[in-house]
Amino acid sequence: ETGVTQTPRHLVMGMTNKKSLKCEQHLGHNAMYWYKQSAKKPLELMFVYSLEERVENNSVPSRFSPECPNSSHLFLHLHTLQPEDSALYLCASSQDMQGMADTQYFGPGTRLTVL
Amino acid sequence: LAKTTQPISMDSYEGQEVNITCSHNNIATNDYITWYQQFPSQGPRFIIQGYKTKVTNEVASLFIPADRKSSTLSLPRVSLSDTAVYYCLVGANSGYALNFGKGTSLLVTP
């Protein structure tokens, strides 16, 4: 257990559905991240939040909408997804130590399938 | 961000020592070197981190030469459960963007 939980662990949705992925960290960290991992591809950083403010958005399509209501919770709202969005979505958190190496702790991921 | 290069895959037998080398020629002065391990359908897990010379913990050792342009992750006496993808990352906290790359896929067989 890394102290980062994600729900649901598996999700199947149609292209017209709206769903949300949830991430919660119990580590007292200040930064939270969403990554996407497609089959046989490197992890792609999607969004970064630091103290509930979005600090990075790596050209992610608007059909993915993040929300960070507090430093312990992170959501990824999904709507009108495409089959190519099927992937493992990983949440991570870190202490956010300015100027120092910052270890990220990952959740188990949500396996998303878009039909 | 410093670019890293590591072997795509490695094979080993149980009980052997495995050394995975990562090249990072344009490492910056304030960059740390961090290794993560990832099992299928799970999130990466931090293994070890270092800045220079040698670091050892209960899982692995990390060797970093004086010029810091490469690093070697050493896994002593691997078991089947060490079969995973190992990522070498170089960076500091600025920008948050950890570049995981493709990693090294290690297969341990009996």
Interface residues (C-beta under 8 A of the other chain):
Chain A: T2 V4 A31 Y33 P42 L43 L45 V48 S50 V55 E56 N58 L88 L90 C91 A92 D96 M97 Q98 G99 M100 A101 D102 T103 Q104 Y105 F106 G107 P108 G109 R111
Chain B: N30 Y32 T34 S41 Q42 G43 P44 R45 F46 Q49 Y51 G91 A92 N93 S94 G95 Y96 A97 L98 N99 F100 G101 K102 G103
